[in-house]
Amino acid sequence: MAERALIIGLDGMPRTLLTELAAEGVLPRIAGLLAEGVCGELRAPVPEISSTSWATFLTGTNPARHGIFGFTDLLPGEGYRVHFPNLLHLRRPALWALAAAAGRRTVCVNVPGTYPAVAMDSVLVSGFVAPRFEHAVTPARLLPELRRLGYELDVEIGDVVADPRGFLARAERALRARTDAMEHLLTQEPWELGVAIFTETDRVHHFLWRAVADPGDPLHAAVRDFYRLVDACVGRLVDLCRPDDELFMVSDHGFGPADRQFYVNAWLREAGHLAALDTTEKLTGLDARSTAFALDPARIYLHRKGRFPGGGLTDSEGESVAEEITGELLRLRSDGPLVGTEVDGPLLISQVLRADELYEGPLLHHAPDLLVLPAEGVQLRGAWGGTGVVRPDKMLTGTHTRDNALFYRRGAPAPVGSQGAGPESAGPENPGRETPMDMVDVAPTVLASIGVRPLGQDGSIVLGVRESERE
């Protein structure tokens, strides 16, 4: 058992991209780490977005226990009112509270969804979305030093289409300042658990994925230089570790190309499941004419009588609508703006899952009824307005994937039948691929490495269980 553990997060970093860049010499420090441990494939919760995934990371529980189902959510018991969940809405204790209960102090920097920074005997610098700097830092005595270091709560996006190099420069500026702050806090503050998340990787992947993936893109070389900076920043944090410290790396989801934006509510209107926009301008105007609606990115709620004040569906009718929507979505294809089951083009949807297939816990009744997963190259959107079902997006060229996130532990032995840190390892259906780990496994694994074993988590210890970590 170690006295300290450090978790370095690379938001939106696909495991395959990390290992490829390491093998090509772009990430030399990370390549050295991969040779010293295991980097397994991690699967994000659904929806595969930062708010839900990092909440699962923090608690070791699924959304039906921690209560964060998306960036926006319905206020429980208030019909159609939507709010923006933050740390105060997290229903299970976070890593720092679990560590504190065992007498361990945490320095936690830039985990999304941790605003506002509540008072505690640990250090917390909130990740996005954090509207006010003075409410994003605890203890407050750290604010002047963070400002002196030029710390930014998030990357300034600006007009990426008009000036992509300017955006990349701003991402690098934020990354350097964030690393300076992390280095300062991990050096000057006492800690047994360190959590340091870099979100700049996610921002670059969203807006410059074509440059990431295409060697012929004019920005490809500049993006590779950005990764070299990421590698150097990771190395600076690794250098702060003692020889016997545990070291982990994690990402909250994978990433891939986005060449089509599929707007779920626009499709529900065309399919007759949601009242027309000119008669129902807002979600709060919903009545029995609508049988379903979606919240971002693709969480579909059946408009049941027992759940919504304007709902018209009985439970049995709701089941029929759920089957109908599922069947229609799984057959949808697109060819440019044309969308339909008979269109000659690629599929839009890979899976439609029921909430009880994904979640388990006391908050299951707050979950959406159906959760939709995109086909490759498709980004799902839950926006209320607009009429086009499939729309182009010049700015966003990358999108999240549920699979291909990463979880690394230094010093962990390779699992039996695996091929170490490479992208392929053994499993029953594919001799060259292992079953991905789940995000709920991260917190139990990290906490066990410093001797903390809280009750009530959904995950289990993975990646090289030490003898001292066994029950």
Secondary structure, 3 states (H helix, E strand, C coil): CCCCEEEEEECCCCHHHHHHHHHCCCCHHHHHHHCCEEEEEEECCCCCCHHHHHHHHHHCCCHHHHCCCCCCEECCCCCCCEECCCHHHCCCCCHHHHHHHCCCCEEEECCCCCCCCCCCCCEEECCCCCCCHHHCEECHHHHHHHHHCCCCCCCCCCCCCCCHHHHHHHHHHHHHHHHHHHHHHHHHCCCCEEEEEECHHHHHHHHHHHHHHCCCCCCHHHHHHHHHHHHHHHHHHHCCCCCCCEEEEECCCEEEEEEEEEEHHHHHHHCCCCCCCCCCCCHHHCCCCCCEEEECCCEEEECECCCCCCCCECHHHHHHHHHHHHHHHHHCEEECCEEECCCCCCECEEEEEEHHHHCCCCCHHHCCCEEEEECCEEEEECCCCCCCCEECCCCCCEEEECCCEEEEEECCCCCCCCCCCCCCCCCCCCCCCCCCEEHHHHHHHHHHHCCCCCCCCCCCCCCCCCHHHCC
